[in-house]
Amino acid sequence: MPTIHTTRLNTYYELHGEGEPLLLIRGLGSTCDGFKAQVEGLSPYFRVISFDNRCVGRTEQPQQPFTIADMADDTAALLDSLDVASAHVFGVSLGGMVAQELALRHPARVRRLALACTHAGPRTAARSPEWAVRLFNESRDMPRANALRHSIPLLFAKKTIDERPELVEETLAVMANNNQPKSSYLLQLGAVMQHETADRLQQISHPTLVLTGTEDTLVDPGNSRLIASRIPGARLLEFEDTGHVFFTEKAAEVNRALIDFFRGEGR
């Protein structure tokens, strides 16, 4: 798949399927390869657009500080370059933060909005357990593969770890291949730490679906509940026995919910 030079930076993207455009936005340190289950499940219904964010994977990695708003502008520029006037949007984790800002800064570019395992900024964020914060901080100084293995309890629910070790291994293998030096990771993390939309969420008028895993210890489900309570008319879906990557753990169920939502079957 190609890299396209937008008005902002060289961006790697993939196109799959036909129909209404659906943009997928991935999280911290992750490439669009991690959306394999979504691409397979959603591309029979939509023209799925996935891409690598600034400072990860095959997209350009300028080494200057940036914000989530900058990433939202990157995303709008990608849509411009692909001649897509507007799209449904599904953002996970950091990608959910980018999706919030995209809806706020470029509202005409968003049709329906789905926000997964994300938060509205550190100021209002429901805090993770102390052990989870410790694991996250420890992982920052490890090589990528080691950091992911150290972070297994942050990414997956205990039920998944115990009963589906093959899914854990497959997911880690994909996530490890992220072509992201530590400097780029820290720039993305810095953008997350500056993110703040809590007091602006009521301005989002798009049909919105908020999704989370009930066992997410990296981004507590309370964050999704807060977001859903502040976006007018937003609907909240919680997936039992799943963690931060609930959209991988229960891919078929999540994809079905997204298909129904983006096709207009429910607000």
Secondary structure, 3 states (H helix, E strand, C coil): CCEEECCCCEEEEEEECCCCEEEEECCCCCCHHHHHHHHHHHCCCCEEEEECCCCCCCCCCCCCCCCHHHHHHHHHHHHHHCCCCCEEEEEECHHHHHHHHHHHHCHHHEEEEEEECCCCCCCCCCCCCHHHHHHHHHHCCCCHHHHHHHCHHHHCCHHHHHHCHHHHHHHHHHHHCCCCCHHHHHHHHHHHHHCCCCCCHHHCCCCEEEEEECCCCCCCHHHHHHHHHHCCCCEEEEECCCCCCHHHHCHHHHHHHHHHHHCCCCC
